[in-house]
């Protein structure tokens, strides 16, 4: 069995400059043995999609607190699909109202993590989803 590390890109789309949570999750994923690419704050959806493809990641995690998640998250999903990378698993987090989550799931996000979610829940989601994907490919 291939023991390659899970590759995750963590990004902050839009004008939101608050990155404490994104850095916390990036560190938790790295400490759990994953390869993590953190793109920094104020990234465009285009830059995020391009980086995800260039880095050949398995997951893209977006963090947003500004309220623009209904625009920016689906745009990242659209661009990845347009570039033939719809196999990259998307997840998001931040201050996202419960009423907005179904639309984000419909746009292609496998999970949305709201305030109070533990880092171990995010790590578990990534590991479980990766293993499920590998079993389907086998």
C-alpha positions in Angstrom: 0.0 0.0 0.0 1.2 3.5 -0.9 2.2 5.4 2.3 2.3 8.8 0.8 1.3 11.7 3.0 -2.0 13.4 2.7 -1.6 16.8 1.1 -3.8 19.7 2.2 -3.9 23.3 1.0 -5.3 25.8 3.6 -6.3 29.2 2.2 -8.0 32.4 3.2 -10.0 33.7 0.2 -11.2 37.3 -0.1 -10.4 40.3 2.1 -10.6 38.5 5.4 -7.3 39.1 7.2 -8.0 37.0 10.3 -6.0 33.9 10.0 -5.5 32.6 13.5 -8.0 29.7 13.0 -6.5 28.8 9.6 -3.0 28.7 11.0 -4.3 26.6 14.0 -5.9 24.0 11.6 -2.8 24.0 9.4 -0.6 23.3 12.3 -2.9 20.5 13.6 -2.9 18.8 10.2 0.8 19.1 10.0 1.3 17.7 13.5 -1.0 14.8 12.5 1.6 13.9 9.8 0.1 15.6 6.7 1.8 17.9 4.2 0.2 21.3 4.5 0.5 24.3 2.2 -0.8 27.5 3.7 -1.3 30.2 1.1 -1.8 33.1 3.5 -4.4 35.8 3.6 -6.3 37.7 0.9 -6.1 35.0 -1.8 -8.3 35.1 -4.9 -10.3 32.0 -5.8 -8.1 31.8 -9.0 -4.9 31.8 -7.0 -6.3 29.1 -4.6 -7.4 26.8 -7.4 -4.1 27.2 -9.3 -2.1 26.5 -6.1 -4.1 23.5 -5.3 -3.5 22.0 -8.8 0.2 23.0 -8.8 0.7 21.4 -5.4 -1.2 18.3 -6.3 -3.2 18.4 -3.1 -5.9 16.0 -1.9 -7.8 18.6 0.0 -8.5 22.3 0.0 -9.6 23.9 3.3 -10.9 27.4 3.1 -11.4 29.7 6.1 -13.5 32.8 6.1 -14.9 35.1 8.7 -16.0 38.0 6.5 -19.4 36.7 5.3 -18.4 36.2 1.7 -18.4 32.4 1.9 -21.5 32.0 -0.3 -19.6 33.7 -3.2 -16.0 32.8 -2.6 -16.3 29.1 -1.6 -18.4 28.1 -4.6 -16.1 30.1 -6.9 -13.1 28.0 -5.8 -15.2 24.8 -6.4 -16.2 26.0 -9.8 -12.6 26.9 -10.8 -11.3 23.5 -9.7 -14.0 21.7 -11.6 -13.3 23.9 -14.7 -9.6 22.9 -14.5 -10.4 19.2 -14.2 -9.6 19.0 -10.5 -13.0 18.2 -9.0 -11.5 15.2 -7.3 -9.9 17.5 -4.7 -12.0 17.3 -1.6 -13.2 20.7 -0.3 -13.9 21.7 3.2 -14.4 25.0 4.9 -14.7 26.7 8.2 -15.3 30.0 9.9 -18.3 32.1 11.0 -20.8 30.4 8.7 -24.5 30.4 9.5 -26.2 27.0 9.7 -28.6 28.1 7.0 -25.8 28.6 4.5 -24.2 25.2 4.9 -26.6 23.3 2.6 -25.8 25.6 -0.3 -22.0 25.2 0.3 -22.5 21.4 0.4 -24.4 21.6 -2.9 -21.5 23.7 -4.3 -19.2 20.8 -3.6 -18.0 21.2 0.0 -17.8 17.9 1.9 -17.7 19.5 5.3 -18.2 22.9 6.9 -16.7 23.5 10.3 -18.2 26.2 12.5 -16.8 28.0 15.6 -16.1 25.6 18.4 -15.1 22.6 16.2 -12.0 20.9 17.6 -8.9 20.6 15.5 -9.1 16.8 16.1 -12.5 16.8 14.4 -10.9 18.4 11.3 -8.0 16.0 11.4 -10.4 13.0 11.7 -12.5 14.2 8.8 -9.4 14.5 6.5 -8.1 11.1 7.5 -11.4 9.3 7.2 -12.3 11.0 3.9 -8.8 10.2 2.5 -9.1 6.5 3.5 -12.6 6.2 2.0 -11.3 7.6 -1.2 -8.3 5.2 -1.3 -10.6 2.2 -0.6 -12.9 3.3 -3.6 -9.8 3.5 -5.9 -8.5 0.0 -4.9 
